[in-house]
Amino acid sequence: IFSCDYKLTQLATALGIPNQHLSQALNEYGGKNFYTLLGEYRIREACRRMQDKDYISTRTVETIAQEVGIKSRSNFTAIFKNFTGLTPSQYIKAGSMG
């Protein structure tokens, strides 16, 4: 799921169910579409990784984005801020103060 090109079809195939059924289930029970849920999962993983000072000391925001499957820094920042209320840089800075 941390591949930039991960798609709903891959998850549906792994689960052995049709794409449409997976999409419908995510919308009905999760209240979100696949790409919103995938983005949120990736941001949660980025946050987890960014709490490790050794990890963030050797990576740029662009690198972190790519490692969790988001191609561009601007897209990563937008998703990250929407999910956490902070930019990735603000999140890292806040973590280093605590």
C-alpha positions as CSV (number, residue, x, y, z in Angstrom):
1,I,0.0,0.0,0.0
2,F,3.0,2.3,0.1
3,S,3.5,2.1,-3.6
4,C,2.7,5.3,-5.3
5,D,0.6,3.4,-7.9
6,Y,-1.4,1.2,-5.4
7,K,-5.0,1.0,-6.7
8,L,-8.4,-0.2,-5.5
9,T,-8.1,-3.1,-8.0
10,Q,-5.0,-4.5,-6.2
11,L,-6.7,-4.5,-2.8
12,A,-9.9,-6.1,-4.3
13,T,-7.8,-8.8,-6.0
14,A,-5.9,-9.5,-2.8
15,L,-9.2,-9.8,-0.9
16,G,-10.8,-11.9,-3.7
17,I,-13.8,-9.6,-4.2
18,P,-15.0,-7.5,-7.1
19,N,-13.8,-3.9,-7.3
20,Q,-17.4,-2.6,-7.1
21,H,-18.2,-4.5,-4.0
22,L,-15.1,-3.2,-2.2
23,S,-15.7,0.3,-3.3
24,Q,-19.3,0.1,-2.1
25,A,-18.4,-1.4,1.2
26,L,-15.8,1.3,1.9
27,N,-18.2,4.0,1.1
28,E,-21.1,2.5,3.1
29,Y,-19.3,1.3,6.2
30,G,-16.2,3.5,6.2
31,G,-18.0,6.6,5.0
32,K,-15.1,7.4,2.6
33,N,-13.8,6.3,-0.8
34,F,-10.8,4.1,-1.2
35,Y,-8.4,7.0,-2.1
36,T,-9.4,9.0,1.0
37,L,-8.9,6.1,3.2
38,L,-5.6,5.2,1.6
39,G,-4.4,8.7,2.0
40,E,-5.4,8.8,5.7
41,Y,-3.6,5.5,6.3
42,R,-0.5,6.7,4.6
43,I,-0.5,9.9,6.7
44,R,-1.0,7.9,9.9
45,E,2.1,5.9,8.9
46,A,4.0,9.0,8.0
47,C,3.2,10.5,11.5
48,R,4.3,7.3,13.1
49,R,7.6,7.3,11.3
50,M,8.1,11.1,11.9
51,Q,8.0,10.5,15.6
52,D,11.4,8.7,15.3
53,K,14.1,11.4,15.5
54,D,16.6,9.1,13.8
55,Y,14.2,8.6,10.9
56,I,13.4,12.2,10.3
57,S,17.0,13.3,10.8
58,T,18.0,11.4,7.6
59,R,15.0,12.3,5.4
60,T,13.4,15.2,3.6
61,V,9.7,15.8,3.5
62,E,9.8,14.7,-0.1
63,T,11.5,11.4,0.8
64,I,9.0,10.7,3.6
65,A,6.1,11.3,1.2
66,Q,7.5,8.9,-1.4
67,E,8.2,6.3,1.3
68,V,4.5,6.2,2.3
69,G,3.4,6.2,-1.3
70,I,2.6,9.9,-2.1
71,K,4.5,11.2,-5.2
72,S,4.7,14.9,-4.7
73,R,5.5,17.1,-1.7
74,S,2.6,19.4,-2.5
75,N,0.1,16.6,-2.5
76,F,1.6,15.1,0.7
77,T,1.4,18.5,2.4
78,A,-2.2,19.0,1.4
79,I,-3.3,15.6,2.6
80,F,-1.2,15.8,5.7
81,K,-2.6,19.2,6.7
82,N,-6.2,18.1,6.0
83,F,-5.7,15.1,8.2
84,T,-3.6,16.6,11.1
85,G,-4.2,20.3,10.8
86,L,-0.4,20.9,10.5
87,T,2.0,20.8,7.6
88,P,4.6,18.0,7.8
89,S,7.3,20.5,8.7
90,Q,5.1,21.9,11.5
91,Y,4.4,18.4,12.7
92,I,8.1,17.6,12.8
93,K,8.9,20.8,14.6
94,A,6.2,20.3,17.1
95,G,7.5,16.8,17.8
96,S,11.1,18.0,18.4
97,M,9.8,20.5,21.0
98,G,8.1,17.9,23.1
